[in-house]
Amino acid sequence: MTDTRQQLQGLTDDVRQQRDELKLKLHLLKSDVRDEWGELEQQWEHLEGRMKVVGKEAGQVAHEVAEALKLVGEELTAGYARIRKLL
């Protein structure tokens, strides 16, 4: 389970870095991109909240939950990449 936890932490760190970089450029974005940003922010809050739970209960977390969190992280990464291309 340690490898999965480390992978999830690495994914969370990568997503956090992308998020922080894009957040600085948010004021330049058009309204349609702001809408996508808002949706990504909701997903980010969900991911971050679930990661806190996973961190506290790592020994009890099912593999499926970890995989679902990876999927959310990958979706966020793809969304941030779409926004980055628009900048």
N, C-alpha and C positions, 0 to 999 in steps of 0.2 A: 504494500500500500504506500510505502515511502516514495517509490518511483512515481506513482500516480500523483501523489501530493506535490512532489517536486515539479512535475510537468504542469500541473494546474497552477502552481505558484509562478512558474516561468511564464506561462500564458497570461496570467493576471498581470504580471510585471510588464510584459510587452504591450498589452492592451492599455494599461495605465499610462505608459510612456506616450503611445500614440494619441491617447485621449488628451493628455496634458498639452502636447504640441499643437494639436488641432484647436483646443480650447483658446489658445492665444490668438489664433487667426479667425476665430468665429465672427468677430465684428465685421469682417470683409465679405461674409457669405450672403448670398441672396436668400430671399424668404423660402424658396423651395428647398434649398440645402439646409436652412435652419429647421425646417420641418423634419427632414431626415435626421438631423442632429438630435432633435428632441426625442425621436423614437430610439435612437442609439443610446441616449442618456438613460432612458427607462430600462433598456436592456442592461446597460452597465450597472445601474443601481441594483437590479435583480442579481446579476452575476456577483457583484461585490458582496451583497447580503448573503447569498448562498455560500460563497467562499468562506465567510466567517463561520457559518454553521459547519461546513465541511472541516475547517481547521479545528474546531472544538470537538467534533465527533468523528475524527478521521478513522478511528478504529471500527466504527459502526457503519460507515458510509458504504453503500452498495456500489459496485462497479458501474452500474447503469447511471447512477446519479453523477458520478465523475465524468462519464462519457457525455451526459447531457450538458454539463457545465463546459466541457471542452467545445461542444457544438456552439453554445452561446458565445463563447470567446472567439471562435472562428468566425461567426456571423458578425460580431462586433469588428473584428479585424478587417473583414471584407467591406463593411460599411464605412469604416474610417478610410480605407483605401479609395473608395468611391469619392468621398469628400475631398481627400488629398488631391485626386486627379482634377477636381473642379477648381482648385485654388490656383 
